[in-house]
Amino acid sequence: MAAIDTTRPTVIGFGFGTRLSGIMTMISSAFSTWNDKRTTRNELSKLTDRELDDIGLSRGDIDRITR
């Protein structure tokens, strides 16, 4: 049986590595959020008006939802 250790040592201090890690985390999070919104907008745009109505939405709601 294989095991993967997912724990990481705690970094003490506020050195360059810690700041860089924080910046990279923020960038990654922002990109992930943008991509989720983009994907949602594209998928909702593919639906017909009837399908949107079935889930309680209209074409005008798509932009509002993904903001």
mmCIF file as Biopython writes it, N, C-alpha, C and O atoms, coordinates in Angstrom:
data_model
#
loop_
_atom_site.group_PDB
_atom_site.id
_atom_site.type_symbol
_atom_site.label_atom_id
_atom_site.label_alt_id
_atom_site.label_comp_id
_atom_site.label_asym_id
_atom_site.label_entity_id
_atom_site.label_seq_id
_atom_site.pdbx_PDB_ins_code
_atom_site.Cartn_x
_atom_site.Cartn_y
_atom_site.Cartn_z
_atom_site.occupancy
_atom_site.B_iso_or_equiv
_atom_site.auth_seq_id
_atom_site.auth_asym_id
_atom_site.pdbx_PDB_model_num
ATOM 1   N N  . MET A ? 1  ? 0.841   -1.170 0.000   1.0 0.0 1  A 1 
ATOM 2   C CA . MET A ? 1  ? 0.000   0.000  0.000   1.0 0.0 1  A 1 
ATOM 3   C C  . MET A ? 1  ? 0.888   1.236  0.000   1.0 0.0 1  A 1 
ATOM 4   O O  . MET A ? 1  ? 1.862   1.312  0.749   1.0 0.0 1  A 1 
ATOM 5   N N  . ALA A ? 2  ? 0.554   2.182  -0.827  1.0 0.0 2  A 1 
ATOM 6   C CA . ALA A ? 2  ? 1.331   3.411  -0.919  1.0 0.0 2  A 1 
ATOM 7   C C  . ALA A ? 2  ? 0.685   4.495  -0.066  1.0 0.0 2  A 1 
ATOM 8   O O  . ALA A ? 2  ? -0.532  4.536  0.110   1.0 0.0 2  A 1 
ATOM 9   N N  . ALA A ? 3  ? 1.518   5.352  0.445   1.0 0.0 3  A 1 
ATOM 10  C CA . ALA A ? 3  ? 1.028   6.469  1.247   1.0 0.0 3  A 1 
ATOM 11  C C  . ALA A ? 3  ? 1.717   7.741  0.790   1.0 0.0 3  A 1 
ATOM 12  O O  . ALA A ? 3  ? 2.893   7.732  0.427   1.0 0.0 3  A 1 
ATOM 13  N N  . ILE A ? 4  ? 0.984   8.809  0.813   1.0 0.0 4  A 1 
ATOM 14  C CA . ILE A ? 4  ? 1.536   10.104 0.434   1.0 0.0 4  A 1 
ATOM 15  C C  . ILE A ? 4  ? 1.466   11.012 1.649   1.0 0.0 4  A 1 
ATOM 16  O O  . ILE A ? 4  ? 0.407   11.192 2.250   1.0 0.0 4  A 1 
ATOM 17  N N  . ASP A ? 5  ? 2.608   11.577 1.998   1.0 0.0 5  A 1 
ATOM 18  C CA . ASP A ? 5  ? 2.661   12.504 3.129   1.0 0.0 5  A 1 
ATOM 19  C C  . ASP A ? 5  ? 2.297   13.891 2.621   1.0 0.0 5  A 1 
ATOM 20  O O  . ASP A ? 5  ? 3.033   14.476 1.826   1.0 0.0 5  A 1 
ATOM 21  N N  . THR A ? 6  ? 1.164   14.420 3.076   1.0 0.0 6  A 1 
ATOM 22  C CA . THR A ? 6  ? 0.704   15.722 2.599   1.0 0.0 6  A 1 
ATOM 23  C C  . THR A ? 6  ? 0.960   16.835 3.599   1.0 0.0 6  A 1 
ATOM 24  O O  . THR A ? 6  ? 0.524   17.968 3.395   1.0 0.0 6  A 1 
ATOM 25  N N  . THR A ? 7  ? 1.663   16.521 4.679   1.0 0.0 7  A 1 
ATOM 26  C CA . THR A ? 7  ? 1.957   17.560 5.655   1.0 0.0 7  A 1 
ATOM 27  C C  . THR A ? 7  ? 3.230   18.289 5.262   1.0 0.0 7  A 1 
ATOM 28  O O  . THR A ? 7  ? 4.134   17.716 4.653   1.0 0.0 7  A 1 
ATOM 29  N N  . ARG A ? 8  ? 3.279   19.527 5.612   1.0 0.0 8  A 1 
ATOM 30  C CA . ARG A ? 8  ? 4.460   20.337 5.328   1.0 0.0 8  A 1 
ATOM 31  C C  . ARG A ? 8  ? 4.916   20.997 6.613   1.0 0.0 8  A 1 
ATOM 32  O O  . ARG A ? 8  ? 4.098   21.328 7.471   1.0 0.0 8  A 1 
ATOM 33  N N  . PRO A ? 9  ? 6.213   21.189 6.748   1.0 0.0 9  A 1 
ATOM 34  C CA . PRO A ? 9  ? 6.688   21.841 7.970   1.0 0.0 9  A 1 
ATOM 35  C C  . PRO A ? 9  ? 6.209   23.294 8.036   1.0 0.0 9  A 1 
ATOM 36  O O  . PRO A ? 9  ? 6.071   23.963 7.012   1.0 0.0 9  A 1 
ATOM 37  N N  . THR A ? 10 ? 5.965   23.754 9.231   1.0 0.0 10 A 1 
ATOM 38  C CA . THR A ? 10 ? 5.555   25.128 9.435   1.0 0.0 10 A 1 
ATOM 39  C C  . THR A ? 10 ? 6.741   26.050 9.230   1.0 0.0 10 A 1 
ATOM 40  O O  . THR A ? 10 ? 7.823   25.826 9.773   1.0 0.0 10 A 1 
ATOM 41  N N  . VAL A ? 11 ? 6.522   27.088 8.438   1.0 0.0 11 A 1 
ATOM 42  C CA . VAL A ? 11 ? 7.581   28.066 8.191   1.0 0.0 11 A 1 
ATOM 43  C C  . VAL A ? 11 ? 7.454   29.158 9.238   1.0 0.0 11 A 1 
ATOM 44  O O  . VAL A ? 11 ? 6.409   29.797 9.356   1.0 0.0 11 A 1 
ATOM 45  N N  . ILE A ? 12 ? 8.498   29.367 9.982   1.0 0.0 12 A 1 
ATOM 46  C CA . ILE A ? 12 ? 8.489   30.389 11.014  1.0 0.0 12 A 1 
ATOM 47  C C  . ILE A ? 12 ? 9.179   31.627 10.473  1.0 0.0 12 A 1 
ATOM 48  O O  . ILE A ? 12 ? 10.267  31.549 9.902   1.0 0.0 12 A 1 
ATOM 49  N N  . GLY A ? 13 ? 8.547   32.744 10.655  1.0 0.0 13 A 1 
ATOM 50  C CA . GLY A ? 13 ? 9.142   33.999 10.207  1.0 0.0 13 A 1 
ATOM 51  C C  . GLY A ? 13 ? 8.422   34.534 8.981   1.0 0.0 13 A 1 
ATOM 52  O O  . GLY A ? 13 ? 7.487   33.922 8.465   1.0 0.0 13 A 1 
ATOM 53  N N  . PHE A ? 14 ? 8.871   35.666 8.543   1.0 0.0 14 A 1 
ATOM 54  C CA . PHE A ? 14 ? 8.266   36.312 7.397   1.0 0.0 14 A 1 
ATOM 55  C C  . PHE A ? 14 ? 9.334   36.642 6.375   1.0 0.0 14 A 1 
ATOM 56  O O  . PHE A ? 14 ? 9.449   37.787 5.938   1.0 0.0 14 A 1 
ATOM 57  N N  . GLY A ? 15 ? 10.104  35.661 5.999   1.0 0.0 15 A 1 
ATOM 58  C CA . GLY A ? 15 ? 11.169  35.854 5.038   1.0 0.0 15 A 1 
ATOM 59  C C  . GLY A ? 15 ? 10.631  35.938 3.622   1.0 0.0 15 A 1 
ATOM 60  O O  . GLY A ? 15 ? 9.423   35.895 3.390   1.0 0.0 15 A 1 
ATOM 61  N N  . PHE A ? 16 ? 11.544  36.056 2.697   1.0 0.0 16 A 1 
ATOM 62  C CA . PHE A ? 16 ? 11.201  36.182 1.283   1.0 0.0 16 A 1 
ATOM 63  C C  . PHE A ? 16 ? 10.393  34.977 0.810   1.0 0.0 16 A 1 
ATOM 64  O O  . PHE A ? 16 ? 9.431   35.136 0.058   1.0 0.0 16 A 1 
ATOM 65  N N  . GLY A ? 17 ? 10.769  33.787 1.236   1.0 0.0 17 A 1 
ATOM 66  C CA . GLY A ? 17 ? 10.055  32.573 0.821   1.0 0.0 17 A 1 
ATOM 67  C C  . GLY A ? 17 ? 8.612   32.572 1.265   1.0 0.0 17 A 1 
ATOM 68  O O  . GLY A ? 17 ? 7.728   32.147 0.521   1.0 0.0 17 A 1 
ATOM 69  N N  . THR A ? 18 ? 8.369   33.040 2.462   1.0 0.0 18 A 1 
ATOM 70  C CA . THR A ? 18 ? 7.001   33.092 2.984   1.0 0.0 18 A 1 
ATOM 71  C C  . THR A ? 18 ? 6.169   34.094 2.196   1.0 0.0 18 A 1 
ATOM 72  O O  . THR A ? 18 ? 5.023   33.815 1.842   1.0 0.0 18 A 1 
ATOM 73  N N  . ARG A ? 19 ? 6.745   35.260 1.923   1.0 0.0 19 A 1 
ATOM 74  C CA . ARG A ? 19 ? 6.015   36.275 1.148   1.0 0.0 19 A 1 
ATOM 75  C C  . ARG A ? 19 ? 5.757   35.784 -0.260  1.0 0.0 19 A 1 
ATOM 76  O O  . ARG A ? 19 ? 4.662   35.961 -0.793  1.0 0.0 19 A 1 
ATOM 77  N N  . LEU A ? 20 ? 6.774   35.161 -0.872  1.0 0.0 20 A 1 
ATOM 78  C CA . LEU A ? 20 ? 6.615   34.647 -2.233  1.0 0.0 20 A 1 
ATOM 79  C C  . LEU A ? 20 ? 5.541   33.566 -2.270  1.0 0.0 20 A 1 
ATOM 80  O O  . LEU A ? 20 ? 4.736   33.519 -3.200  1.0 0.0 20 A 1 
ATOM 81  N N  . SER A ? 21 ? 5.529   32.712 -1.275  1.0 0.0 21 A 1 
ATOM 82  C CA . SER A ? 21 ? 4.524   31.659 -1.196  1.0 0.0 21 A 1 
ATOM 83  C C  . SER A ? 21 ? 3.129   32.266 -1.086  1.0 0.0 21 A 1 
ATOM 84  O O  . SER A ? 21 ? 2.190   31.794 -1.727  1.0 0.0 21 A 1 
ATOM 85  N N  . GLY A ? 22 ? 2.996   33.315 -0.270  1.0 0.0 22 A 1 
ATOM 86  C CA . GLY A ? 22 ? 1.701   33.984 -0.118  1.0 0.0 22 A 1 
ATOM 87  C C  . GLY A ? 22 ? 1.235   34.627 -1.410  1.0 0.0 22 A 1 
ATOM 88  O O  . GLY A ? 22 ? 0.055   34.566 -1.756  1.0 0.0 22 A 1 
ATOM 89  N N  . ILE A ? 23 ? 2.163   35.241 -2.116  1.0 0.0 23 A 1 
ATOM 90  C CA . ILE A ? 23 ? 1.825   35.881 -3.392  1.0 0.0 23 A 1 
ATOM 91  C C  . ILE A ? 23 ? 1.399   34.828 -4.408  1.0 0.0 23 A 1 
ATOM 92  O O  . ILE A ? 23 ? 0.421   35.016 -5.131  1.0 0.0 23 A 1 
ATOM 93  N N  . MET A ? 24 ? 2.128   33.731 -4.461  1.0 0.0 24 A 1 
ATOM 94  C CA . MET A ? 24 ? 1.796   32.665 -5.398  1.0 0.0 24 A 1 
ATOM 95  C C  . MET A ? 24 ? 0.431   32.046 -5.067  1.0 0.0 24 A 1 
ATOM 96  O O  . MET A ? 24 ? -0.325  31.682 -5.968  1.0 0.0 24 A 1 
ATOM 97  N N  . THR A ? 25 ? 0.128   31.934 -3.788  1.0 0.0 25 A 1 
ATOM 98  C CA . THR A ? 25 ? -1.168  31.409 -3.374  1.0 0.0 25 A 1 
ATOM 99  C C  . THR A ? 25 ? -2.286  32.350 -3.813  1.0 0.0 25 A 1 
ATOM 100 O O  . THR A ? 25 ? -3.324  31.902 -4.300  1.0 0.0 25 A 1 
ATOM 101 N N  . MET A ? 26 ? -2.074  33.660 -3.640  1.0 0.0 26 A 1 
ATOM 102 C CA . MET A ? 26 ? -3.084  34.643 -4.059  1.0 0.0 26 A 1 
ATOM 103 C C  . MET A ? 26 ? -3.294  34.607 -5.564  1.0 0.0 26 A 1 
ATOM 104 O O  . MET A ? 26 ? -4.432  34.665 -6.029  1.0 0.0 26 A 1 
ATOM 105 N N  . ILE A ? 27 ? -2.209  34.513 -6.335  1.0 0.0 27 A 1 
ATOM 106 C CA . ILE A ? 27 ? -2.308  34.459 -7.795  1.0 0.0 27 A 1 
ATOM 107 C C  . ILE A ? 27 ? -3.045  33.195 -8.225  1.0 0.0 27 A 1 
ATOM 108 O O  . ILE A ? 27 ? -3.915  33.235 -9.095  1.0 0.0 27 A 1 
ATOM 109 N N  . SER A ? 28 ? -2.686  32.081 -7.606  1.0 0.0 28 A 1 
ATOM 110 C CA . SER A ? 28 ? -3.333  30.815 -7.936  1.0 0.0 28 A 1 
ATOM 111 C C  . SER A ? 28 ? -4.826  30.859 -7.617  1.0 0.0 28 A 1 
ATOM 112 O O  . SER A ? 28 ? -5.649  30.379 -8.396  1.0 0.0 28 A 1 
ATOM 113 N N  . SER A ? 29 ? -5.161  31.427 -6.487  1.0 0.0 29 A 1 
ATOM 114 C CA . SER A ? 29 ? -6.560  31.538 -6.090  1.0 0.0 29 A 1 
ATOM 115 C C  . SER A ? 29 ? -7.333  32.436 -7.054  1.0 0.0 29 A 1 
ATOM 116 O O  . SER A ? 29 ? -8.453  32.110 -7.447  1.0 0.0 29 A 1 
ATOM 117 N N  . ALA A ? 30 ? -6.740  33.559 -7.432  1.0 0.0 30 A 1 
ATOM 118 C CA . ALA A ? 30 ? -7.398  34.481 -8.365  1.0 0.0 30 A 1 
ATOM 119 C C  . ALA A ? 30 ? -7.612  33.811 -9.724  1.0 0.0 30 A 1 
ATOM 120 O O  . ALA A ? 30 ? -8.670  33.962 -10.334 1.0 0.0 30 A 1 
ATOM 121 N N  . PHE A ? 31 ? -6.617  33.083 -10.187 1.0 0.0 31 A 1 
ATOM 122 C CA . PHE A ? 31 ? -6.741  32.396 -11.471 1.0 0.0 31 A 1 
ATOM 123 C C  . PHE A ? 31 ? -7.827  31.327 -11.406 1.0 0.0 31 A 1 
ATOM 124 O O  . PHE A ? 31 ? -8.628  31.186 -12.330 1.0 0.0 31 A 1 
ATOM 125 N N  . SER A ? 32 ? -7.847  30.585 -10.317 1.0 0.0 32 A 1 
ATOM 126 C CA . SER A ? 32 ? -8.845  29.530 -10.154 1.0 0.0 32 A 1 
ATOM 127 C C  . SER A ? 32 ? -10.259 30.112 -10.137 1.0 0.0 32 A 1 
ATOM 128 O O  . SER A ? 32 ? -11.168 29.566 -10.763 1.0 0.0 32 A 1 
ATOM 129 N N  . THR A ? 33 ? -10.437 31.209 -9.428  1.0 0.0 33 A 1 
ATOM 130 C CA . THR A ? 33 ? -11.742 31.874 -9.367  1.0 0.0 33 A 1 
ATOM 131 C C  . THR A ? 33 ? -12.157 32.363 -10.747 1.0 0.0 33 A 1 
ATOM 132 O O  . THR A ? 33 ? -13.298 32.159 -11.162 1.0 0.0 33 A 1 
ATOM 133 N N  . TRP A ? 34 ? -11.234 33.011 -11.462 1.0 0.0 34 A 1 
ATOM 134 C CA . TRP A ? 34 ? -11.516 33.508 -12.812 1.0 0.0 34 A 1 
ATOM 135 C C  . TRP A ? 34 ? -11.913 32.353 -13.727 1.0 0.0 34 A 1 
ATOM 136 O O  . TRP A ? 34 ? -12.875 32.458 -14.487 1.0 0.0 34 A 1 
ATOM 137 N N  . ASN A ? 35 ? -11.169 31.255 -13.651 1.0 0.0 35 A 1 
ATOM 138 C CA . ASN A ? 35 ? -11.448 30.122 -14.527 1.0 0.0 35 A 1 
ATOM 139 C C  . ASN A ? 35 ? -12.793 29.483 -14.202 1.0 0.0 35 A 1 
ATOM 140 O O  . ASN A ? 35 ? -13.519 29.084 -15.113 1.0 0.0 35 A 1 
ATOM 141 N N  . ASP A ? 36 ? -13.135 29.379 -12.934 1.0 0.0 36 A 1 
ATOM 142 C CA . ASP A ? 36 ? -14.444 28.838 -12.545 1.0 0.0 36 A 1 
ATOM 143 C C  . ASP A ? 36 ? -15.572 29.697 -13.107 1.0 0.0 36 A 1 
ATOM 144 O O  . ASP A ? 36 ? -16.555 29.174 -13.632 1.0 0.0 36 A 1 
ATOM 145 N N  . LYS A ? 37 ? -15.427 31.017 -12.997 1.0 0.0 37 A 1 
ATOM 146 C CA . LYS A ? 37 ? -16.451 31.925 -13.521 1.0 0.0 37 A 1 
ATOM 147 C C  . LYS A ? 37 ? -16.555 31.816 -15.038 1.0 0.0 37 A 1 
ATOM 148 O O  . LYS A ? 37 ? -17.655 31.812 -15.589 1.0 0.0 37 A 1 
ATOM 149 N N  . ARG A ? 38 ? -15.421 31.729 -15.704 1.0 0.0 38 A 1 
ATOM 150 C CA . ARG A ? 38 ? -15.390 31.618 -17.166 1.0 0.0 38 A 1 
ATOM 151 C C  . ARG A ? 38 ? -16.079 30.332 -17.607 1.0 0.0 38 A 1 
ATOM 152 O O  . ARG A ? 38 ? -16.890 30.347 -18.533 1.0 0.0 38 A 1 
ATOM 153 N N  . THR A ? 39 ? -15.764 29.231 -16.955 1.0 0.0 39 A 1 
ATOM 154 C CA . THR A ? 39 ? -16.353 27.950 -17.298 1.0 0.0 39 A 1 
ATOM 155 C C  . THR A ? 39 ? -17.861 27.956 -17.060 1.0 0.0 39 A 1 
ATOM 156 O O  . THR A ? 39 ? -18.627 27.464 -17.889 1.0 0.0 39 A 1 
ATOM 157 N N  . THR A ? 40 ? -18.280 28.510 -15.937 1.0 0.0 40 A 1 
ATOM 158 C CA . THR A ? 40 ? -19.708 28.594 -15.627 1.0 0.0 40 A 1 
ATOM 159 C C  . THR A ? 40 ? -20.439 29.424 -16.669 1.0 0.0 40 A 1 
ATOM 160 O O  . THR A ? 40 ? -21.497 29.030 -17.161 1.0 0.0 40 A 1 
ATOM 161 N N  . ARG A ? 41 ? -19.860 30.591 -17.006 1.0 0.0 41 A 1 
ATOM 162 C CA . ARG A ? 41 ? -20.479 31.470 -18.011 1.0 0.0 41 A 1 
ATOM 163 C C  . ARG A ? 41 ? -20.610 30.745 -19.353 1.0 0.0 41 A 1 
ATOM 164 O O  . ARG A ? 41 ? -21.654 30.824 -19.999 1.0 0.0 41 A 1 
ATOM 165 N N  . ASN A ? 42 ? -19.554 30.040 -19.774 1.0 0.0 42 A 1 
ATOM 166 C CA . ASN A ? 42 ? -19.589 29.332 -21.055 1.0 0.0 42 A 1 
ATOM 167 C C  . ASN A ? 42 ? -20.635 28.216 -21.063 1.0 0.0 42 A 1 
ATOM 168 O O  . ASN A ? 42 ? -21.364 28.048 -22.042 1.0 0.0 42 A 1 
ATOM 169 N N  . GLU A ? 43 ? -20.705 27.458 -19.975 1.0 0.0 43 A 1 
ATOM 170 C CA . GLU A ? 43 ? -21.667 26.359 -19.908 1.0 0.0 43 A 1 
ATOM 171 C C  . GLU A ? 43 ? -23.101 26.881 -19.883 1.0 0.0 43 A 1 
ATOM 172 O O  . GLU A ? 43 ? -23.971 26.327 -20.554 1.0 0.0 43 A 1 
ATOM 173 N N  . LEU A ? 44 ? -23.354 27.939 -19.119 1.0 0.0 44 A 1 
ATOM 174 C CA . LEU A ? 44 ? -24.709 28.501 -19.086 1.0 0.0 44 A 1 
ATOM 175 C C  . LEU A ? 44 ? -25.088 29.103 -20.437 1.0 0.0 44 A 1 
ATOM 176 O O  . LEU A ? 44 ? -26.252 29.044 -20.833 1.0 0.0 44 A 1 
ATOM 177 N N  . SER A ? 45 ? -24.125 29.676 -21.142 1.0 0.0 45 A 1 
ATOM 178 C CA . SER A ? 45 ? -24.406 30.274 -22.446 1.0 0.0 45 A 1 
ATOM 179 C C  . SER A ? 45 ? -24.774 29.225 -23.487 1.0 0.0 45 A 1 
ATOM 180 O O  . SER A ? 45 ? -25.450 29.536 -24.467 1.0 0.0 45 A 1 
ATOM 181 N N  . LYS A ? 46 ? -24.340 27.994 -23.286 1.0 0.0 46 A 1 
ATOM 182 C CA . LYS A ? 46 ? -24.654 26.911 -24.224 1.0 0.0 46 A 1 
ATOM 183 C C  . LYS A ? 46 ? -26.092 26.416 -24.078 1.0 0.0 46 A 1 
ATOM 184 O O  . LYS A ? 46 ? -26.628 25.793 -24.994 1.0 0.0 46 A 1 
ATOM 185 N N  . LEU A ? 47 ? -26.719 26.690 -22.932 1.0 0.0 47 A 1 
ATOM 186 C CA . LEU A ? 47 ? -28.072 26.213 -22.695 1.0 0.0 47 A 1 
ATOM 187 C C  . LEU A ? 47 ? -29.082 27.011 -23.507 1.0 0.0 47 A 1 
ATOM 188 O O  . LEU A ? 47 ? -28.877 28.188 -23.802 1.0 0.0 47 A 1 
ATOM 189 N N  . THR A ? 48 ? -30.176 26.346 -23.860 1.0 0.0 48 A 1 
ATOM 190 C CA . THR A ? 48 ? -31.255 27.039 -24.569 1.0 0.0 48 A 1 
ATOM 191 C C  . THR A ? 48 ? -32.048 27.868 -23.559 1.0 0.0 48 A 1 
ATOM 192 O O  . THR A ? 48 ? -31.899 27.706 -22.348 1.0 0.0 48 A 1 
ATOM 193 N N  . ASP A ? 49 ? -32.888 28.756 -24.080 1.0 0.0 49 A 1 
ATOM 194 C CA . ASP A ? 49 ? -33.724 29.574 -23.206 1.0 0.0 49 A 1 
ATOM 195 C C  . ASP A ? 49 ? -34.645 28.701 -22.351 1.0 0.0 49 A 1 
ATOM 196 O O  . ASP A ? 49 ? -34.897 29.011 -21.186 1.0 0.0 49 A 1 
ATOM 197 N N  . ARG A ? 50 ? -35.138 27.625 -22.927 1.0 0.0 50 A 1 
ATOM 198 C CA . ARG A ? 50 ? -36.025 26.719 -22.175 1.0 0.0 50 A 1 
ATOM 199 C C  . ARG A ? 50 ? -35.258 26.035 -21.048 1.0 0.0 50 A 1 
ATOM 200 O O  . ARG A ? 50 ? -35.771 25.913 -19.936 1.0 0.0 50 A 1 
ATOM 201 N N  . GLU A ? 51 ? -34.037 25.588 -21.325 1.0 0.0 51 A 1 
ATOM 202 C CA . GLU A ? 51 ? -33.232 24.938 -20.290 1.0 0.0 51 A 1 
ATOM 203 C C  . GLU A ? 51 ? -32.895 25.916 -19.169 1.0 0.0 51 A 1 
ATOM 204 O O  . GLU A ? 51 ? -32.919 25.550 -17.994 1.0 0.0 51 A 1 
ATOM 205 N N  . LEU A ? 52 ? -32.583 27.157 -19.532 1.0 0.0 52 A 1 
ATOM 206 C CA . LEU A ? 52 ? -32.319 28.172 -18.518 1.0 0.0 52 A 1 
ATOM 207 C C  . LEU A ? 52 ? -33.563 28.424 -17.669 1.0 0.0 52 A 1 
ATOM 208 O O  . LEU A ? 52 ? -33.476 28.562 -16.449 1.0 0.0 52 A 1 
ATOM 209 N N  . ASP A ? 53 ? -34.722 28.481 -18.331 1.0 0.0 53 A 1 
ATOM 210 C CA . ASP A ? 53 ? -35.975 28.696 -17.607 1.0 0.0 53 A 1 
ATOM 211 C C  . ASP A ? 53 ? -36.253 27.547 -16.639 1.0 0.0 53 A 1 
ATOM 212 O O  . ASP A ? 53 ? -36.792 27.765 -15.554 1.0 0.0 53 A 1 
ATOM 213 N N  . ASP A ? 54 ? -35.888 26.335 -17.025 1.0 0.0 54 A 1 
ATOM 214 C CA . ASP A ? 54 ? -36.093 25.165 -16.150 1.0 0.0 54 A 1 
ATOM 215 C C  . ASP A ? 54 ? -35.307 25.292 -14.847 1.0 0.0 54 A 1 
ATOM 216 O O  . ASP A ? 54 ? -35.744 24.795 -13.809 1.0 0.0 54 A 1 
ATOM 217 N N  . ILE A ? 55 ? -34.165 25.946 -14.893 1.0 0.0 55 A 1 
ATOM 218 C CA . ILE A ? 55 ? -33.373 26.110 -13.667 1.0 0.0 55 A 1 
ATOM 219 C C  . ILE A ? 55 ? -33.570 27.489 -13.046 1.0 0.0 55 A 1 
ATOM 220 O O  . ILE A ? 55 ? -32.849 27.882 -12.129 1.0 0.0 55 A 1 
ATOM 221 N N  . GLY A ? 56 ? -34.557 28.215 -13.563 1.0 0.0 56 A 1 
ATOM 222 C CA . GLY A ? 56 ? -34.930 29.498 -12.959 1.0 0.0 56 A 1 
ATOM 223 C C  . GLY A ? 56 ? -34.050 30.668 -13.348 1.0 0.0 56 A 1 
ATOM 224 O O  . GLY A ? 56 ? -33.921 31.628 -12.588 1.0 0.0 56 A 1 
ATOM 225 N N  . LEU A ? 57 ? -33.437 30.600 -14.530 1.0 0.0 57 A 1 
ATOM 226 C CA . LEU A ? 57 ? -32.575 31.684 -14.995 1.0 0.0 57 A 1 
ATOM 227 C C  . LEU A ? 57 ? -33.031 32.204 -16.338 1.0 0.0 57 A 1 
ATOM 228 O O  . LEU A ? 57 ? -33.808 31.559 -17.042 1.0 0.0 57 A 1 
ATOM 229 N N  . SER A ? 58 ? -32.536 33.386 -16.685 1.0 0.0 58 A 1 
ATOM 230 C CA . SER A ? 58 ? -32.737 33.933 -18.019 1.0 0.0 58 A 1 
ATOM 231 C C  . SER A ? 58 ? -31.366 34.331 -18.562 1.0 0.0 58 A 1 
ATOM 232 O O  . SER A ? 58 ? -30.378 34.329 -17.828 1.0 0.0 58 A 1 
ATOM 233 N N  . ARG A ? 59 ? -31.311 34.666 -19.826 1.0 0.0 59 A 1 
ATOM 234 C CA . ARG A ? 59 ? -30.026 35.060 -20.435 1.0 0.0 59 A 1 
ATOM 235 C C  . ARG A ? 59 ? -29.388 36.236 -19.691 1.0 0.0 59 A 1 
ATOM 236 O O  . ARG A ? 59 ? -28.168 36.298 -19.542 1.0 0.0 59 A 1 
ATOM 237 N N  . GLY A ? 60 ? -30.216 37.155 -19.232 1.0 0.0 60 A 1 
ATOM 238 C CA . GLY A ? 60 ? -29.703 38.324 -18.520 1.0 0.0 60 A 1 
ATOM 239 C C  . GLY A ? 60 ? -29.086 37.999 -17.173 1.0 0.0 60 A 1 
ATOM 240 O O  . GLY A ? 60 ? -28.313 38.791 -16.634 1.0 0.0 60 A 1 
ATOM 241 N N  . ASP A ? 61 ? -29.424 36.831 -16.621 1.0 0.0 61 A 1 
ATOM 242 C CA . ASP A ? 61 ? -28.888 36.442 -15.324 1.0 0.0 61 A 1 
ATOM 243 C C  . ASP A ? 61 ? -27.460 35.899 -15.398 1.0 0.0 61 A 1 
ATOM 244 O O  . ASP A ? 61 ? -26.751 35.887 -14.391 1.0 0.0 61 A 1 
ATOM 245 N N  . ILE A ? 62 ? -27.039 35.456 -16.566 1.0 0.0 62 A 1 
ATOM 246 C CA . ILE A ? 62 ? -25.733 34.791 -16.698 1.0 0.0 62 A 1 
ATOM 247 C C  . ILE A ? 62 ? -24.592 35.707 -16.264 1.0 0.0 62 A 1 
ATOM 248 O O  . ILE A ? 62 ? -23.739 35.291 -15.480 1.0 0.0 62 A 1 
ATOM 249 N N  . ASP A ? 63 ? -24.560 36.928 -16.748 1.0 0.0 63 A 1 
ATOM 250 C CA . ASP A ? 63 ? -23.478 37.846 -16.352 1.0 0.0 63 A 1 
ATOM 251 C C  . ASP A ? 63 ? -23.529 38.190 -14.881 1.0 0.0 63 A 1 
ATOM 252 O O  . ASP A ? 63 ? -22.493 38.297 -14.225 1.0 0.0 63 A 1 
ATOM 253 N N  . ARG A ? 64 ? -24.741 38.364 -14.357 1.0 0.0 64 A 1 
ATOM 254 C CA . ARG A ? 64 ? -24.894 38.692 -12.947 1.0 0.0 64 A 1 
ATOM 255 C C  . ARG A ? 64 ? -24.380 37.554 -12.062 1.0 0.0 64 A 1 
ATOM 256 O O  . ARG A ? 64 ? -23.743 37.801 -11.038 1.0 0.0 64 A 1 
ATOM 257 N N  . ILE A ? 65 ? -24.649 36.341 -12.446 1.0 0.0 65 A 1 
ATOM 258 C CA . ILE A ? 65 ? -24.233 35.175 -11.668 1.0 0.0 65 A 1 
ATOM 259 C C  . ILE A ? 65 ? -22.717 35.030 -11.659 1.0 0.0 65 A 1 
ATOM 260 O O  . ILE A ? 65 ? -22.127 34.674 -10.639 1.0 0.0 65 A 1 
ATOM 261 N N  . THR A ? 66 ? -22.098 35.304 -12.783 1.0 0.0 66 A 1 
ATOM 262 C CA . THR A ? 66 ? -20.649 35.063 -12.879 1.0 0.0 66 A 1 
ATOM 263 C C  . THR A ? 66 ? -19.801 36.262 -12.459 1.0 0.0 66 A 1 
ATOM 264 O O  . THR A ? 66 ? -18.577 36.218 -12.578 1.0 0.0 66 A 1 
ATOM 265 N N  . ARG A ? 67 ? -20.423 37.318 -11.975 1.0 0.0 67 A 1 
ATOM 266 C CA . ARG A ? 67 ? -19.640 38.448 -11.462 1.0 0.0 67 A 1 
ATOM 267 C C  . ARG A ? 67 ? -19.192 38.201 -10.062 1.0 0.0 67 A 1 
ATOM 268 O O  . ARG A ? 67 ? -18.521 39.047 -9.470  1.0 0.0 67 A 1 
#
